[in-house]
Amino acid sequence: MQSAAKTVDDYLACLPEDRRAAVEALRKVILANLDPRLEEVMQYGMIGYVVPHKVHPPGYHCDPKQPLCFAALASQKQHLALYLMAAYGDPGERAWLEKVWRAAGKKLDMGKSCIRFRKLEDVPLEVVAEAFRRVPAEAFIASVEAALGKPREARPKAASTAPSKAAAGSAPAKARPAKAVPEQVTATKRAKAAPRKKAPAR
């Protein structure tokens, strides 16, 4: 459920009191453990934690005008949600998250990146804190680039050594006949230009 709020404060003000308290508590944990190069913004109608363009100029690969999303926090229609993009893009990070979340005695209801919960007590806050601490901006950018390949603007175009399609698929060109040397051309022209002698009349 996307919000039309322009600021985080406006977003929080629109939430029911119980949900606002849960989101604010989780937000406090996130901000205390967030890499200082990341920023809190409103993105896609949610509270977003992003890699700003000044840190990662290419931005989000699907929409370069948007900064690269690192995480998000939202109040959805049926639940609250915490989105962790590092766990989505890195199988090792997801495996760690699943292990420590369950070890904390909490049930994990997770999609590709979205952790769904109904109340703050469902969330092991120390695990959330560590999830943000253990993935600094540089490591996250590196994992994204590894998954997508190097950014297009950072990849120099290598000179192609492969033959062109025309050259690769066509038959060898036929040898052209040698051009006549000037003497041959001159002799030929003179022979053609000389008038033919008529046979004598009988």
C-alpha positions as CSV (number, residue, x, y, z in Angstrom):
1,M,0.0,0.0,0.0
2,Q,1.8,3.1,-1.3
3,S,1.5,6.4,0.5
4,A,1.4,9.8,-1.1
5,A,3.3,11.3,1.8
6,K,6.3,13.5,0.7
7,T,8.3,13.2,3.9
8,V,9.0,10.5,6.5
9,D,7.3,12.6,9.2
10,D,4.2,12.9,7.1
11,Y,4.2,9.2,6.5
12,L,4.4,8.4,10.2
13,A,1.7,10.9,11.0
14,C,-0.8,9.1,8.7
15,L,-0.4,5.8,10.4
16,P,-2.7,4.4,13.2
17,E,-1.2,4.8,16.6
18,D,-0.2,1.2,17.1
19,R,1.4,0.9,13.8
20,R,3.2,4.2,14.1
21,A,4.7,3.1,17.4
22,A,6.0,-0.2,15.8
23,V,7.4,1.6,12.7
24,E,9.1,4.3,14.8
25,A,10.8,1.7,17.1
26,L,12.1,-0.2,14.1
27,R,13.1,2.9,12.3
28,K,15.1,4.0,15.4
29,V,17.1,0.7,15.3
30,I,17.7,1.1,11.5
31,L,19.0,4.7,11.8
32,A,21.3,3.7,14.7
33,N,23.0,1.0,12.6
34,L,22.8,2.5,9.1
35,D,25.9,3.2,7.1
36,P,26.4,7.0,7.1
37,R,26.7,7.1,3.3
38,L,23.1,5.8,3.0
39,E,20.1,8.1,3.3
40,E,16.6,7.9,4.5
41,V,14.0,9.1,2.0
42,M,10.5,8.5,0.8
43,Q,10.7,6.1,-2.1
44,Y,7.9,4.2,-3.8
45,G,5.4,5.3,-1.1
46,M,7.5,3.8,1.7
47,I,10.3,4.8,4.0
48,G,13.3,4.0,2.0
49,Y,17.0,3.6,2.8
50,V,19.0,4.3,-0.3
51,V,22.5,4.6,-1.8
52,P,22.3,8.2,-3.1
53,H,23.5,9.2,-6.5
54,K,26.5,11.0,-5.1
55,V,27.7,7.7,-3.8
56,H,26.4,5.5,-6.7
57,P,25.8,7.7,-9.8
58,P,24.2,5.0,-11.9
59,G,21.3,4.7,-9.5
60,Y,18.7,1.9,-9.6
61,H,19.3,-0.1,-12.8
62,C,15.6,-0.4,-13.6
63,D,15.1,3.4,-13.2
64,P,18.4,5.3,-13.1
65,K,16.6,8.5,-11.9
66,Q,15.9,6.6,-8.6
67,P,18.7,6.0,-6.1
68,L,19.7,2.4,-5.5
69,C,17.3,0.9,-2.8
70,F,19.1,-0.7,0.1
71,A,16.1,-1.3,2.4
72,A,12.6,-0.1,3.1
73,L,10.0,0.0,5.9
74,A,6.3,0.2,5.3
75,S,2.8,-0.3,6.8
76,Q,0.9,-2.4,4.3
77,K,-2.8,-3.2,4.3
78,Q,-2.6,-6.5,6.3
79,H,0.9,-6.3,7.9
80,L,4.0,-4.3,8.5
81,A,7.0,-4.9,6.2
82,L,10.7,-4.6,6.3
83,Y,12.5,-5.0,2.9
84,L,16.1,-6.0,2.9
85,M,17.6,-5.9,-0.6
86,A,21.0,-7.4,0.5
87,A,19.2,-10.6,1.5
88,Y,17.4,-10.6,-1.9
89,G,20.5,-10.3,-4.0
90,D,22.9,-12.3,-1.9
91,P,22.1,-16.0,-1.1
92,G,24.7,-16.0,1.6
93,E,23.2,-13.0,3.3
94,R,19.7,-14.5,3.1
95,A,21.0,-17.8,4.6
96,W,22.6,-15.9,7.5
97,L,19.4,-13.9,8.1
98,E,17.1,-17.0,8.2
99,K,19.4,-18.7,10.6
100,V,19.8,-15.9,13.1
101,W,16.2,-14.8,12.9
102,R,15.0,-18.3,13.8
103,A,17.7,-18.7,16.4
104,A,16.3,-15.7,18.1
105,G,13.0,-17.7,18.6
106,K,11.0,-15.6,16.1
107,K,8.9,-16.9,13.2
108,L,10.2,-15.6,9.9
109,D,7.6,-14.8,7.2
110,M,9.7,-13.7,4.3
111,G,9.3,-13.4,0.5
112,K,12.1,-12.5,-1.8
113,S,13.1,-9.4,0.2
114,C,10.1,-8.6,2.3
115,I,9.8,-9.7,5.9
116,R,6.2,-9.5,7.0
117,F,5.1,-9.0,10.6
118,R,2.1,-7.8,12.6
119,K,3.6,-6.4,15.7
120,L,7.0,-5.2,17.0
121,E,7.3,-8.2,19.3
122,D,7.5,-10.5,16.2
123,V,10.9,-8.9,15.2
124,P,14.2,-9.6,16.8
125,L,15.6,-6.1,16.9
126,E,19.2,-7.2,17.5
127,V,19.0,-9.2,14.3
128,V,17.7,-6.2,12.3
129,A,20.5,-4.1,13.8
130,E,23.2,-6.6,12.7
131,A,21.6,-7.0,9.3
132,F,22.2,-3.3,8.7
133,R,25.6,-3.1,10.3
134,R,27.1,-6.1,8.4
135,V,26.4,-4.7,4.9
136,P,28.1,-1.3,4.4
137,A,27.3,0.7,1.2
138,E,30.5,-0.4,-0.6
139,A,29.7,-4.1,0.0
140,F,26.1,-3.7,-1.2
141,I,27.1,-1.8,-4.3
142,A,29.7,-4.5,-5.1
143,S,27.2,-7.3,-4.7
144,V,24.7,-5.5,-7.0
145,E,27.3,-4.9,-9.7
146,A,28.4,-8.5,-9.4
147,A,24.9,-9.7,-10.0
148,L,24.2,-7.3,-12.9
149,G,27.7,-7.1,-14.4
150,K,29.8,-3.9,-14.3
151,P,27.9,-0.7,-14.9
152,R,27.6,0.1,-18.6
153,E,29.4,3.4,-18.2
154,A,32.3,1.7,-16.5
155,R,32.7,-1.0,-19.1
156,P,35.0,0.0,-22.0
157,K,34.0,-1.5,-25.3
158,A,36.6,-4.1,-26.3
159,A,37.7,-4.0,-30.0
160,S,36.0,-6.9,-31.8
161,T,38.4,-9.5,-33.2
162,A,35.6,-11.7,-34.6
163,P,35.1,-11.6,-38.4
164,S,32.0,-9.7,-39.6
165,K,28.9,-11.7,-40.5
166,A,29.4,-11.0,-44.1
167,A,33.0,-12.1,-44.0
168,A,32.2,-15.2,-41.9
169,G,29.2,-16.4,-43.9
170,S,30.2,-15.6,-47.5
171,A,32.3,-17.7,-49.9
172,P,35.8,-16.6,-50.8
173,A,35.9,-13.8,-53.3
174,K,36.8,-14.7,-56.8
175,A,40.1,-13.5,-58.1
176,R,39.8,-10.5,-60.4
177,P,41.5,-10.7,-63.8
178,A,44.8,-8.8,-63.8
179,K,44.5,-5.3,-65.3
180,A,46.3,-4.7,-68.6
181,V,49.5,-2.8,-68.4
182,P,49.5,0.6,-70.3
183,E,51.3,-0.9,-73.4
184,Q,48.7,-3.6,-73.7
185,V,45.8,-1.1,-73.4
186,T,47.4,1.2,-76.0
187,A,47.9,-1.7,-78.4
188,T,44.4,-2.9,-78.0
189,K,43.0,0.6,-78.5
190,R,45.0,1.0,-81.7
191,A,43.9,-2.3,-83.1
192,K,40.3,-1.4,-82.5
193,A,40.7,2.1,-84.0
194,A,42.5,1.0,-87.2
195,P,40.2,1.0,-90.3
196,R,39.6,-2.4,-91.9
197,K,40.8,-2.7,-95.6
198,K,38.1,-3.5,-98.0
199,A,38.5,-6.5,-100.4
200,P,39.2,-5.4,-104.0
201,A,36.3,-5.5,-106.3
202,R,36.3,-8.2,-108.9
